[in-house]
Amino acid sequence: AVEITNEDGVFFVKGDWLLKLVQTVNFDDSESLQYFQNVLISSGVIDALREAGIEEHDTVNLYDIEFDFVE
C-alpha cells in the first residue's frame, strides 16, 4: 500500500516497499528507470496518483526523488 498526500501541488508518495525500490534504482540508467516506471504502473501507484487528482506536469516526490507526472 502507498500513502499519497498533496501539498501545494506536489504529490508525496510513501510506502515501505517504495523506499526500498527507490534505493535500488539507478536513475541515470535508462533500463533501470524503465523498470522503475513499470513497477509504478503495475503496482497501482500511477492509478492511485490519478485518483488523488494528479494532472500532467504536476510534481511527484518519492523520498526526495522528484519528477514531473507525464501520461
Residue, then its C-alpha position, 0 to 999 in steps of 0.5 A: a500500500v502507498e500513502i499519497t498526500n498533496e501539498d501545494g501541488v506536489f504529490f508525496v508518495k510513501g510506502d515501505w516497499l517504495l523506499k526500498l525500490v527507490q534505493t535500488v534504482n539507478f536513475d541515470d540508467s535508462e533500463s533501470l528507470q524503465y523498470f522503475q516506471n513499470v513497477l509504478i504502473s503495475s503496482g497501482v501507484i500511477d492509478a492511485l496518483r490519478e485518483a488523488g487528482i494528479e494532472e500532467h506536469d504536476t510534481v511527484n516526490l518519492y523520498d526526495i526523488e522528484f519528477d514531473f507526472v507525464e501520461 
